[in-house]
Amino acid sequence: MDGNAIVIETDGRVGAVALPDHDRLKTMYAVLHCHNVDVVSLTSKIDMWLDDEGMYNHPVNPYATELARRYGLTHQPYFGPALLCGVTRDGDTINLTHDQAKAALTLIIDVLVSLGAHP
């Protein structure tokens, strides 16, 4: 998944998404099945994007919620598909680096196993 973002579906499916150099927002809307997005900063270099109206449009995503908790974000559940992306110092959304993707996938697999999914 080098050079890609990672999508975590509400049913535990995980996949790679290549963010284009231009019009990334259009790709996010398609992947997240929405018209408005919101971002949760997991670290200074990794963001999790979600449907801004997810609680009205999608079921809870237990995997994204648990992943966020592992990063210390314990205040709310997250709804719908989640898209993990890299972020530049200037705040631009980019694909994950190889090392970021590897670390994120390791943690995601641990989350899936802990919640009883079959990665």
Backbone atoms as SQL, in Angstrom:
CREATE TABLE atoms (id INTEGER PRIMARY KEY, chain TEXT, resi INTEGER, resn TEXT, atom TEXT, x REAL, y REAL, z REAL);
INSERT INTO atoms VALUES
  (1, 'A', 1, 'MET', 'N', 0.821, -1.195, 0.000),
  (2, 'A', 1, 'MET', 'CA', 0.000, 0.000, 0.000),
  (3, 'A', 1, 'MET', 'C', 0.862, 1.255, 0.000),
  (4, 'A', 2, 'ASP', 'N', 2.100, 1.094, -0.427),
  (5, 'A', 2, 'ASP', 'CA', 3.015, 2.227, -0.501),
  (6, 'A', 2, 'ASP', 'C', 2.472, 3.268, -1.471),
  (7, 'A', 3, 'GLY', 'N', 2.487, 4.511, -1.053),
  (8, 'A', 3, 'GLY', 'CA', 2.025, 5.576, -1.911),
  (9, 'A', 3, 'GLY', 'C', 0.526, 5.668, -2.019),
  (10, 'A', 4, 'ASN', 'N', -0.182, 5.100, -1.065),
  (11, 'A', 4, 'ASN', 'CA', -1.637, 5.104, -1.061),
  (12, 'A', 4, 'ASN', 'C', -2.164, 5.573, 0.280),
  (13, 'A', 5, 'ALA', 'N', -3.437, 5.908, 0.282),
  (14, 'A', 5, 'ALA', 'CA', -4.177, 6.096, 1.520),
  (15, 'A', 5, 'ALA', 'C', -4.807, 4.744, 1.852),
  (16, 'A', 6, 'ILE', 'N', -5.327, 4.604, 3.064),
  (17, 'A', 6, 'ILE', 'CA', -5.945, 3.345, 3.487),
  (18, 'A', 6, 'ILE', 'C', -7.381, 3.622, 3.901),
  (19, 'A', 7, 'VAL', 'N', -8.315, 2.855, 3.346),
  (20, 'A', 7, 'VAL', 'CA', -9.717, 2.982, 3.729),
  (21, 'A', 7, 'VAL', 'C', -10.084, 1.823, 4.643),
  (22, 'A', 8, 'ILE', 'N', -10.816, 2.150, 5.716),
  (23, 'A', 8, 'ILE', 'CA', -11.331, 1.147, 6.651),
  (24, 'A', 8, 'ILE', 'C', -12.851, 1.223, 6.584),
  (25, 'A', 9, 'GLU', 'N', -13.470, 0.167, 6.073),
  (26, 'A', 9, 'GLU', 'CA', -14.926, 0.125, 5.946),
  (27, 'A', 9, 'GLU', 'C', -15.565, -0.252, 7.284),
  (28, 'A', 10, 'THR', 'N', -16.854, -0.007, 7.418),
  (29, 'A', 10, 'THR', 'CA', -17.557, -0.288, 8.674),
  (30, 'A', 10, 'THR', 'C', -17.627, -1.781, 8.977),
  (31, 'A', 11, 'ASP', 'N', -17.464, -2.627, 7.962),
  (32, 'A', 11, 'ASP', 'CA', -17.506, -4.073, 8.176),
  (33, 'A', 11, 'ASP', 'C', -16.117, -4.678, 8.382),
  (34, 'A', 12, 'GLY', 'N', -15.093, -3.818, 8.462),
  (35, 'A', 12, 'GLY', 'CA', -13.741, -4.292, 8.715),
  (36, 'A', 12, 'GLY', 'C', -12.893, -4.517, 7.481),
  (37, 'A', 13, 'ARG', 'N', -13.477, -4.351, 6.298),
  (38, 'A', 13, 'ARG', 'CA', -12.654, -4.467, 5.090),
  (39, 'A', 13, 'ARG', 'C', -11.683, -3.294, 5.038),
  (40, 'A', 14, 'VAL', 'N', -10.479, -3.571, 4.582),
  (41, 'A', 14, 'VAL', 'CA', -9.426, -2.561, 4.489),
  (42, 'A', 14, 'VAL', 'C', -8.890, -2.584, 3.065),
  (43, 'A', 15, 'GLY', 'N', -8.678, -1.400, 2.502),
  (44, 'A', 15, 'GLY', 'CA', -8.169, -1.343, 1.141),
  (45, 'A', 15, 'GLY', 'C', -7.281, -0.138, 0.907),
  (46, 'A', 16, 'ALA', 'N', -6.633, -0.157, -0.233),
  (47, 'A', 16, 'ALA', 'CA', -5.750, 0.943, -0.631),
  (48, 'A', 16, 'ALA', 'C', -6.494, 1.874, -1.576),
  (49, 'A', 17, 'VAL', 'N', -6.223, 3.159, -1.424),
  (50, 'A', 17, 'VAL', 'CA', -6.796, 4.183, -2.292),
  (51, 'A', 17, 'VAL', 'C', -5.667, 5.110, -2.717),
  (52, 'A', 18, 'ALA', 'N', -5.472, 5.255, -4.003),
  (53, 'A', 18, 'ALA', 'CA', -4.449, 6.176, -4.503),
  (54, 'A', 18, 'ALA', 'C', -5.065, 7.564, -4.637),
  (55, 'A', 19, 'LEU', 'N', -4.580, 8.496, -3.846),
  (56, 'A', 19, 'LEU', 'CA', -5.056, 9.873, -3.958),
  (57, 'A', 19, 'LEU', 'C', -4.368, 10.532, -5.150),
  (58, 'A', 20, 'PRO', 'N', -5.135, 11.120, -6.055),
  (59, 'A', 20, 'PRO', 'CA', -4.521, 11.771, -7.210),
  (60, 'A', 20, 'PRO', 'C', -3.819, 13.066, -6.801),
  (61, 'A', 21, 'ASP', 'N', -2.966, 13.547, -7.673),
  (62, 'A', 21, 'ASP', 'CA', -2.270, 14.803, -7.390),
  (63, 'A', 21, 'ASP', 'C', -3.229, 15.985, -7.355),
  (64, 'A', 22, 'HIS', 'N', -4.301, 15.892, -8.124),
  (65, 'A', 22, 'HIS', 'CA', -5.284, 16.969, -8.177),
  (66, 'A', 22, 'HIS', 'C', -6.662, 16.403, -7.857),
  (67, 'A', 23, 'ASP', 'N', -7.525, 17.241, -7.343),
  (68, 'A', 23, 'ASP', 'CA', -8.918, 16.882, -7.062),
  (69, 'A', 23, 'ASP', 'C', -9.030, 15.720, -6.073),
  (70, 'A', 24, 'ARG', 'N', -8.232, 15.775, -5.029),
  (71, 'A', 24, 'ARG', 'CA', -8.272, 14.732, -3.992),
  (72, 'A', 24, 'ARG', 'C', -9.635, 14.672, -3.310),
  (73, 'A', 25, 'LEU', 'N', -10.257, 15.836, -3.170),
  (74, 'A', 25, 'LEU', 'CA', -11.548, 15.896, -2.490),
  (75, 'A', 25, 'LEU', 'C', -12.591, 15.040, -3.203),
  (76, 'A', 26, 'LYS', 'N', -12.593, 15.057, -4.519),
  (77, 'A', 26, 'LYS', 'CA', -13.531, 14.241, -5.287),
  (78, 'A', 26, 'LYS', 'C', -13.327, 12.758, -4.978),
  (79, 'A', 27, 'THR', 'N', -12.081, 12.340, -4.884),
  (80, 'A', 27, 'THR', 'CA', -11.772, 10.950, -4.537),
  (81, 'A', 27, 'THR', 'C', -12.253, 10.639, -3.126),
  (82, 'A', 28, 'MET', 'N', -12.022, 11.557, -2.199),
  (83, 'A', 28, 'MET', 'CA', -12.480, 11.351, -0.821),
  (84, 'A', 28, 'MET', 'C', -13.994, 11.187, -0.763),
  (85, 'A', 29, 'TYR', 'N', -14.722, 12.051, -1.471),
  (86, 'A', 29, 'TYR', 'CA', -16.185, 11.945, -1.488),
  (87, 'A', 29, 'TYR', 'C', -16.622, 10.569, -1.988),
  (88, 'A', 30, 'ALA', 'N', -15.982, 10.085, -3.039),
  (89, 'A', 30, 'ALA', 'CA', -16.352, 8.788, -3.604),
  (90, 'A', 30, 'ALA', 'C', -16.047, 7.649, -2.636),
  (91, 'A', 31, 'VAL', 'N', -14.871, 7.679, -2.036),
  (92, 'A', 31, 'VAL', 'CA', -14.452, 6.608, -1.125),
  (93, 'A', 31, 'VAL', 'C', -15.285, 6.609, 0.154),
  (94, 'A', 32, 'LEU', 'N', -15.612, 7.799, 0.649),
  (95, 'A', 32, 'LEU', 'CA', -16.333, 7.913, 1.918),
  (96, 'A', 32, 'LEU', 'C', -17.846, 7.968, 1.732),
  (97, 'A', 33, 'HIS', 'N', -18.313, 7.938, 0.486),
  (98, 'A', 33, 'HIS', 'CA', -19.748, 7.953, 0.172),
  (99, 'A', 33, 'HIS', 'C', -20.425, 9.163, 0.810),
  (100, 'A', 34, 'CYS', 'N', -19.910, 10.358, 0.494),
  (101, 'A', 34, 'CYS', 'CA', -20.440, 11.559, 1.139),
  (102, 'A', 34, 'CYS', 'C', -20.259, 12.787, 0.257),
  (103, 'A', 35, 'HIS', 'N', -20.754, 13.921, 0.769),
  (104, 'A', 35, 'HIS', 'CA', -20.626, 15.203, 0.077),
  (105, 'A', 35, 'HIS', 'C', -19.846, 16.213, 0.898),
  (106, 'A', 36, 'ASN', 'N', -19.607, 15.907, 2.165),
  (107, 'A', 36, 'ASN', 'CA', -18.843, 16.774, 3.063),
  (108, 'A', 36, 'ASN', 'C', -17.938, 15.897, 3.913),
  (109, 'A', 37, 'VAL', 'N', -16.697, 16.314, 4.073),
  (110, 'A', 37, 'VAL', 'CA', -15.761, 15.524, 4.866),
  (111, 'A', 37, 'VAL', 'C', -15.300, 16.293, 6.097),
  (112, 'A', 38, 'ASP', 'N', -14.836, 15.546, 7.062),
  (113, 'A', 38, 'ASP', 'CA', -14.246, 16.113, 8.270),
  (114, 'A', 38, 'ASP', 'C', -12.967, 15.331, 8.542),
  (115, 'A', 39, 'VAL', 'N', -12.046, 15.977, 9.211),
  (116, 'A', 39, 'VAL', 'CA', -10.752, 15.344, 9.456),
  (117, 'A', 39, 'VAL', 'C', -10.500, 15.227, 10.950),
  (118, 'A', 40, 'VAL', 'N', -9.888, 14.122, 11.329),
  (119, 'A', 40, 'VAL', 'CA', -9.437, 13.879, 12.695),
  (120, 'A', 40, 'VAL', 'C', -7.932, 13.650, 12.601),
  (121, 'A', 41, 'SER', 'N', -7.164, 14.463, 13.281),
  (122, 'A', 41, 'SER', 'CA', -5.708, 14.301, 13.265),
  (123, 'A', 41, 'SER', 'C', -5.310, 13.219, 14.255),
  (124, 'A', 42, 'LEU', 'N', -4.813, 12.098, 13.740),
  (125, 'A', 42, 'LEU', 'CA', -4.352, 11.021, 14.613),
  (126, 'A', 42, 'LEU', 'C', -2.953, 11.324, 15.132),
  (127, 'A', 43, 'THR', 'N', -2.118, 11.883, 14.263),
  (128, 'A', 43, 'THR', 'CA', -0.773, 12.336, 14.633),
  (129, 'A', 43, 'THR', 'C', -0.502, 13.606, 13.831),
  (130, 'A', 44, 'SER', 'N', 0.671, 14.158, 13.987),
  (131, 'A', 44, 'SER', 'CA', 1.016, 15.345, 13.196),
  (132, 'A', 44, 'SER', 'C', 1.245, 15.001, 11.727),
  (133, 'A', 45, 'LYS', 'N', 1.322, 13.697, 11.415),
  (134, 'A', 45, 'LYS', 'CA', 1.598, 13.282, 10.040),
  (135, 'A', 45, 'LYS', 'C', 0.553, 12.348, 9.442),
  (136, 'A', 46, 'ILE', 'N', -0.459, 11.963, 10.238),
  (137, 'A', 46, 'ILE', 'CA', -1.508, 11.068, 9.743),
  (138, 'A', 46, 'ILE', 'C', -2.869, 11.615, 10.150),
  (139, 'A', 47, 'ASP', 'N', -3.745, 11.762, 9.148),
  (140, 'A', 47, 'ASP', 'CA', -5.118, 12.206, 9.369),
  (141, 'A', 47, 'ASP', 'C', -6.087, 11.088, 9.027),
  (142, 'A', 48, 'MET', 'N', -7.238, 11.106, 9.692),
  (143, 'A', 48, 'MET', 'CA', -8.327, 10.189, 9.382),
  (144, 'A', 48, 'MET', 'C', -9.504, 11.033, 8.900),
  (145, 'A', 49, 'TRP', 'N', -9.924, 10.817, 7.664),
  (146, 'A', 49, 'TRP', 'CA', -11.027, 11.552, 7.053),
  (147, 'A', 49, 'TRP', 'C', -12.299, 10.721, 7.116),
  (148, 'A', 50, 'LEU', 'N', -13.425, 11.406, 7.372),
  (149, 'A', 50, 'LEU', 'CA', -14.722, 10.753, 7.513),
  (150, 'A', 50, 'LEU', 'C', -15.810, 11.631, 6.912),
  (151, 'A', 51, 'ASP', 'N', -16.988, 11.047, 6.726),
  (152, 'A', 51, 'ASP', 'CA', -18.169, 11.802, 6.316),
  (153, 'A', 51, 'ASP', 'C', -18.526, 12.761, 7.445),
  (154, 'A', 52, 'ASP', 'N', -18.626, 14.048, 7.135),
  (155, 'A', 52, 'ASP', 'CA', -18.957, 15.052, 8.143),
  (156, 'A', 52, 'ASP', 'C', -20.340, 14.817, 8.744),
  (157, 'A', 53, 'GLU', 'N', -21.214, 14.174, 7.997),
  (158, 'A', 53, 'GLU', 'CA', -22.561, 13.873, 8.482),
  (159, 'A', 53, 'GLU', 'C', -22.725, 12.369, 8.697),
  (160, 'A', 54, 'GLY', 'N', -21.622, 11.717, 9.026),
  (161, 'A', 54, 'GLY', 'CA', -21.601, 10.268, 9.141),
  (162, 'A', 54, 'GLY', 'C', -22.587, 9.686, 10.126),
  (163, 'A', 55, 'MET', 'N', -22.805, 10.366, 11.244),
  (164, 'A', 55, 'MET', 'CA', -23.719, 9.793, 12.238),
  (165, 'A', 55, 'MET', 'C', -25.156, 9.744, 11.724),
  (166, 'A', 56, 'TYR', 'N', -25.463, 10.504, 10.684),
  (167, 'A', 56, 'TYR', 'CA', -26.798, 10.485, 10.087),
  (168, 'A', 56, 'TYR', 'C', -26.868, 9.570, 8.872),
  (169, 'A', 57, 'ASN', 'N', -25.724, 9.308, 8.258),
  (170, 'A', 57, 'ASN', 'CA', -25.705, 8.594, 6.985),
  (171, 'A', 57, 'ASN', 'C', -25.115, 7.189, 7.021),
  (172, 'A', 58, 'HIS', 'N', -24.395, 6.848, 8.086),
  (173, 'A', 58, 'HIS', 'CA', -23.666, 5.576, 8.119),
  (174, 'A', 58, 'HIS', 'C', -23.731, 4.954, 9.512),
  (175, 'A', 59, 'PRO', 'N', -23.500, 3.646, 9.588),
  (176, 'A', 59, 'PRO', 'CA', -23.385, 3.009, 10.903),
  (177, 'A', 59, 'PRO', 'C', -22.047, 3.356, 11.558),
  (178, 'A', 60, 'VAL', 'N', -21.971, 3.081, 12.837),
  (179, 'A', 60, 'VAL', 'CA', -20.706, 3.262, 13.558),
  (180, 'A', 60, 'VAL', 'C', -19.638, 2.397, 12.902),
  (181, 'A', 61, 'ASN', 'N', -18.452, 2.942, 12.826),
  (182, 'A', 61, 'ASN', 'CA', -17.307, 2.173, 12.343),
  (183, 'A', 61, 'ASN', 'C', -16.492, 1.790, 13.579),
  (184, 'A', 62, 'PRO', 'N', -16.719, 0.580, 14.113),
  (185, 'A', 62, 'PRO', 'CA', -16.022, 0.195, 15.341),
  (186, 'A', 62, 'PRO', 'C', -14.507, 0.124, 15.160),
  (187, 'A', 63, 'TYR', 'N', -14.061, -0.149, 13.950),
  (188, 'A', 63, 'TYR', 'CA', -12.628, -0.284, 13.682),
  (189, 'A', 63, 'TYR', 'C', -11.946, 1.083, 13.657),
  (190, 'A', 64, 'ALA', 'N', -12.560, 2.048, 13.010),
  (191, 'A', 64, 'ALA', 'CA', -12.021, 3.413, 13.014),
  (192, 'A', 64, 'ALA', 'C', -12.097, 4.014, 14.410),
  (193, 'A', 65, 'THR', 'N', -13.175, 3.711, 15.129),
  (194, 'A', 65, 'THR', 'CA', -13.326, 4.222, 16.492),
  (195, 'A', 65, 'THR', 'C', -12.235, 3.668, 17.397),
  (196, 'A', 66, 'GLU', 'N', -11.993, 2.367, 17.312),
  (197, 'A', 66, 'GLU', 'CA', -10.942, 1.754, 18.137),
  (198, 'A', 66, 'GLU', 'C', -9.560, 2.232, 17.713),
  (199, 'A', 67, 'LEU', 'N', -9.345, 2.398, 16.426),
  (200, 'A', 67, 'LEU', 'CA', -8.067, 2.920, 15.952),
  (201, 'A', 67, 'LEU', 'C', -7.821, 4.312, 16.535),
  (202, 'A', 68, 'ALA', 'N', -8.821, 5.166, 16.492),
  (203, 'A', 68, 'ALA', 'CA', -8.686, 6.513, 17.061),
  (204, 'A', 68, 'ALA', 'C', -8.399, 6.443, 18.558),
  (205, 'A', 69, 'ARG', 'N', -9.039, 5.516, 19.242),
  (206, 'A', 69, 'ARG', 'CA', -8.786, 5.351, 20.685),
  (207, 'A', 69, 'ARG', 'C', -7.333, 4.973, 20.942),
  (208, 'A', 70, 'ARG', 'N', -6.771, 4.174, 20.065),
  (209, 'A', 70, 'ARG', 'CA', -5.366, 3.775, 20.229),
  (210, 'A', 70, 'ARG', 'C', -4.420, 4.961, 20.060),
  (211, 'A', 71, 'TYR', 'N', -4.914, 5.995, 19.396),
  (212, 'A', 71, 'TYR', 'CA', -4.142, 7.238, 19.257),
  (213, 'A', 71, 'TYR', 'C', -4.520, 8.250, 20.337),
  (214, 'A', 72, 'GLY', 'N', -5.350, 7.830, 21.310),
  (215, 'A', 72, 'GLY', 'CA', -5.708, 8.699, 22.428),
  (216, 'A', 72, 'GLY', 'C', -6.985, 9.489, 22.255),
  (217, 'A', 73, 'LEU', 'N', -7.723, 9.256, 21.179),
  (218, 'A', 73, 'LEU', 'CA', -8.973, 9.982, 20.933),
  (219, 'A', 73, 'LEU', 'C', -10.145, 9.137, 21.423),
  (220, 'A', 74, 'THR', 'N', -10.536, 9.361, 22.657),
  (221, 'A', 74, 'THR', 'CA', -11.516, 8.491, 23.313),
  (222, 'A', 74, 'THR', 'C', -12.888, 9.126, 23.484),
  (223, 'A', 75, 'HIS', 'N', -13.102, 10.303, 22.948),
  (224, 'A', 75, 'HIS', 'CA', -14.306, 11.060, 23.268),
  (225, 'A', 75, 'HIS', 'C', -15.530, 10.761, 22.421),
  (226, 'A', 76, 'GLN', 'N', -15.426, 10.020, 21.332),
  (227, 'A', 76, 'GLN', 'CA', -16.609, 9.794, 20.498),
  (228, 'A', 76, 'GLN', 'C', -16.421, 8.602, 19.575),
  (229, 'A', 77, 'PRO', 'N', -17.542, 8.029, 19.112),
  (230, 'A', 77, 'PRO', 'CA', -17.456, 7.020, 18.061),
  (231, 'A', 77, 'PRO', 'C', -17.359, 7.711, 16.702),
  (232, 'A', 78, 'TYR', 'N', -16.882, 6.976, 15.706),
  (233, 'A', 78, 'TYR', 'CA', -16.786, 7.498, 14.343),
  (234, 'A', 78, 'TYR', 'C', -17.663, 6.648, 13.441),
  (235, 'A', 79, 'PHE', 'N', -18.264, 7.276, 12.448),
  (236, 'A', 79, 'PHE', 'CA', -19.273, 6.647, 11.606),
  (237, 'A', 79, 'PHE', 'C', -18.826, 6.593, 10.154),
  (238, 'A', 80, 'GLY', 'N', -19.198, 5.512, 9.486),
  (239, 'A', 80, 'GLY', 'CA', -18.917, 5.375, 8.066),
  (240, 'A', 80, 'GLY', 'C', -17.489, 4.971, 7.782),
  (241, 'A', 81, 'PRO', 'N', -17.168, 4.843, 6.500),
  (242, 'A', 81, 'PRO', 'CA', -15.797, 4.508, 6.122),
  (243, 'A', 81, 'PRO', 'C', -14.830, 5.581, 6.609),
  (244, 'A', 82, 'ALA', 'N', -13.614, 5.173, 6.895),
  (245, 'A', 82, 'ALA', 'CA', -12.567, 6.105, 7.331),
  (246, 'A', 82, 'ALA', 'C', -11.400, 5.994, 6.361),
  (247, 'A', 83, 'LEU', 'N', -10.815, 7.144, 6.035),
  (248, 'A', 83, 'LEU', 'CA', -9.702, 7.187, 5.095),
  (249, 'A', 83, 'LEU', 'C', -8.478, 7.750, 5.796),
  (250, 'A', 84, 'LEU', 'N', -7.436, 6.925, 5.927),
  (251, 'A', 84, 'LEU', 'CA', -6.188, 7.361, 6.552),
  (252, 'A', 84, 'LEU', 'C', -5.259, 7.904, 5.478),
  (253, 'A', 85, 'CYS', 'N', -4.804, 9.131, 5.696),
  (254, 'A', 85, 'CYS', 'CA', -3.944, 9.818, 4.730),
  (255, 'A', 85, 'CYS', 'C', -2.758, 10.435, 5.444),
  (256, 'A', 86, 'GLY', 'N', -1.731, 10.721, 4.677),
  (257, 'A', 86, 'GLY', 'CA', -0.623, 11.496, 5.198),
  (258, 'A', 86, 'GLY', 'C', -0.980, 12.970, 5.158),
  (259, 'A', 87, 'VAL', 'N', -0.192, 13.762, 5.849),
  (260, 'A', 87, 'VAL', 'CA', -0.404, 15.212, 5.848),
  (261, 'A', 87, 'VAL', 'C', 0.962, 15.892, 5.864),
  (262, 'A', 88, 'THR', 'N', 1.083, 16.954, 5.085),
  (263, 'A', 88, 'THR', 'CA', 2.343, 17.696, 5.033),
  (264, 'A', 88, 'THR', 'C', 2.394, 18.719, 6.164),
  (265, 'A', 89, 'ARG', 'N', 3.548, 19.337, 6.329),
  (266, 'A', 89, 'ARG', 'CA', 3.692, 20.405, 7.330),
  (267, 'A', 89, 'ARG', 'C', 2.734, 21.556, 7.067),
  (268, 'A', 90, 'ASP', 'N', 2.401, 21.759, 5.799),
  (269, 'A', 90, 'ASP', 'CA', 1.482, 22.837, 5.422),
  (270, 'A', 90, 'ASP', 'C', 0.018, 22.431, 5.545),
  (271, 'A', 91, 'GLY', 'N', -0.228, 21.184, 5.946),
  (272, 'A', 91, 'GLY', 'CA', -1.591, 20.716, 6.128),
  (273, 'A', 91, 'GLY', 'C', -2.230, 20.113, 4.893),
  (274, 'A', 92, 'ASP', 'N', -1.445, 19.897, 3.841),
  (275, 'A', 92, 'ASP', 'CA', -1.985, 19.284, 2.630),
  (276, 'A', 92, 'ASP', 'C', -2.125, 17.774, 2.815),
  (277, 'A', 93, 'THR', 'N', -3.210, 17.235, 2.304),
  (278, 'A', 93, 'THR', 'CA', -3.461, 15.800, 2.371),
  (279, 'A', 93, 'THR', 'C', -2.695, 15.101, 1.253),
  (280, 'A', 94, 'ILE', 'N', -1.984, 14.037, 1.619),
  (281, 'A', 94, 'ILE', 'CA', -1.181, 13.275, 0.668),
  (282, 'A', 94, 'ILE', 'C', -1.346, 11.786, 0.957),
  (283, 'A', 95, 'ASN', 'N', -0.829, 10.966, 0.062),
  (284, 'A', 95, 'ASN', 'CA', -0.789, 9.529, 0.309),
  (285, 'A', 95, 'ASN', 'C', 0.174, 9.238, 1.457),
  (286, 'A', 96, 'LEU', 'N', -0.033, 8.122, 2.116),
  (287, 'A', 96, 'LEU', 'CA', 0.869, 7.689, 3.176),
  (288, 'A', 96, 'LEU', 'C', 2.213, 7.272, 2.585),
  (289, 'A', 97, 'THR', 'N', 3.273, 7.464, 3.338),
  (290, 'A', 97, 'THR', 'CA', 4.566, 6.918, 2.942),
  (291, 'A', 97, 'THR', 'C', 4.543, 5.409, 3.200),
  (292, 'A', 98, 'HIS', 'N', 5.541, 4.712, 2.693),
  (293, 'A', 98, 'HIS', 'CA', 5.640, 3.269, 2.932),
  (294, 'A', 98, 'HIS', 'C', 5.669, 2.976, 4.437),
  (295, 'A', 99, 'ASP', 'N', 6.496, 3.698, 5.184),
  (296, 'A', 99, 'ASP', 'CA', 6.611, 3.461, 6.626),
  (297, 'A', 99, 'ASP', 'C', 5.313, 3.789, 7.360),
  (298, 'A', 100, 'GLN', 'N', 4.644, 4.861, 6.964),
  (299, 'A', 100, 'GLN', 'CA', 3.367, 5.207, 7.589),
  (300, 'A', 100, 'GLN', 'C', 2.321, 4.136, 7.306),
  (301, 'A', 101, 'ALA', 'N', 2.259, 3.681, 6.062),
  (302, 'A', 101, 'ALA', 'CA', 1.289, 2.652, 5.694),
  (303, 'A', 101, 'ALA', 'C', 1.561, 1.355, 6.446),
  (304, 'A', 102, 'LYS', 'N', 2.813, 0.978, 6.543),
  (305, 'A', 102, 'LYS', 'CA', 3.186, -0.254, 7.253),
  (306, 'A', 102, 'LYS', 'C', 2.788, -0.172, 8.724),
  (307, 'A', 103, 'ALA', 'N', 3.099, 0.945, 9.379),
  (308, 'A', 103, 'ALA', 'CA', 2.749, 1.118, 10.793),
  (309, 'A', 103, 'ALA', 'C', 1.235, 1.151, 10.979),
  (310, 'A', 104, 'ALA', 'N', 0.537, 1.855, 10.089),
  (311, 'A', 104, 'ALA', 'CA', -0.919, 1.941, 10.193),
  (312, 'A', 104, 'ALA', 'C', -1.553, 0.571, 9.995),
  (313, 'A', 105, 'LEU', 'N', -1.084, -0.186, 9.010),
  (314, 'A', 105, 'LEU', 'CA', -1.641, -1.519, 8.765),
  (315, 'A', 105, 'LEU', 'C', -1.386, -2.465, 9.928),
  (316, 'A', 106, 'THR', 'N', -0.236, -2.371, 10.539),
  (317, 'A', 106, 'THR', 'CA', 0.053, -3.197, 11.714),
  (318, 'A', 106, 'THR', 'C', -0.947, -2.903, 12.820),
  (319, 'A', 107, 'LEU', 'N', -1.208, -1.638, 13.059),
  (320, 'A', 107, 'LEU', 'CA', -2.162, -1.246, 14.096),
  (321, 'A', 107, 'LEU', 'C', -3.588, -1.621, 13.702),
  (322, 'A', 108, 'ILE', 'N', -3.937, -1.431, 12.443),
  (323, 'A', 108, 'ILE', 'CA', -5.279, -1.787, 11.972),
  (324, 'A', 108, 'ILE', 'C', -5.517, -3.284, 12.122),
  (325, 'A', 109, 'ILE', 'N', -4.548, -4.104, 11.772),
  (326, 'A', 109, 'ILE', 'CA', -4.693, -5.555, 11.930),
  (327, 'A', 109, 'ILE', 'C', -4.907, -5.908, 13.394),
  (328, 'A', 110, 'ASP', 'N', -4.168, -5.270, 14.285),
  (329, 'A', 110, 'ASP', 'CA', -4.349, -5.507, 15.713),
  (330, 'A', 110, 'ASP', 'C', -5.758, -5.118, 16.155),
  (331, 'A', 111, 'VAL', 'N', -6.257, -3.998, 15.653),
  (332, 'A', 111, 'VAL', 'CA', -7.621, -3.557, 15.973),
  (333, 'A', 111, 'VAL', 'C', -8.633, -4.572, 15.454),
  (334, 'A', 112, 'LEU', 'N', -8.478, -5.006, 14.211),
  (335, 'A', 112, 'LEU', 'CA', -9.404, -5.979, 13.631),
  (336, 'A', 112, 'LEU', 'C', -9.444, -7.263, 14.444),
  (337, 'A', 113, 'VAL', 'N', -8.280, -7.766, 14.805),
  (338, 'A', 113, 'VAL', 'CA', -8.206, -9.002, 15.587),
  (339, 'A', 113, 'VAL', 'C', -8.839, -8.800, 16.960),
  (340, 'A', 114, 'SER', 'N', -8.549, -7.679, 17.599),
  (341, 'A', 114, 'SER', 'CA', -9.085, -7.437, 18.947),
  (342, 'A', 114, 'SER', 'C', -10.604, -7.309, 18.945),
  (343, 'A', 115, 'LEU', 'N', -11.177, -6.897, 17.808),
  (344, 'A', 115, 'LEU', 'CA', -12.632, -6.761, 17.715),
  (345, 'A', 115, 'LEU', 'C', -13.291, -7.967, 17.049),
  (346, 'A', 116, 'GLY', 'N', -12.507, -9.001, 16.778),
  (347, 'A', 116, 'GLY', 'CA', -13.063, -10.247, 16.263),
  (348, 'A', 116, 'GLY', 'C', -13.234, -10.319, 14.762),
  (349, 'A', 117, 'ALA', 'N', -12.676, -9.376, 14.026),
  (350, 'A', 117, 'ALA', 'CA', -12.741, -9.449, 12.561),
  (351, 'A', 117, 'ALA', 'C', -11.645, -10.383, 12.064),
  (352, 'A', 118, 'HIS', 'N', -11.749, -10.780, 10.834),
  (353, 'A', 118, 'HIS', 'CA', -10.754, -11.673, 10.238),
  (354, 'A', 118, 'HIS', 'C', -10.008, -10.915, 9.150),
  (355, 'A', 119, 'PRO', 'N', -8.820, -10.382, 9.485),
  (356, 'A', 119, 'PRO', 'CA', -8.070, -9.591, 8.492),
  (357, 'A', 119, 'PRO', 'C', -7.571, -10.427, 7.334);
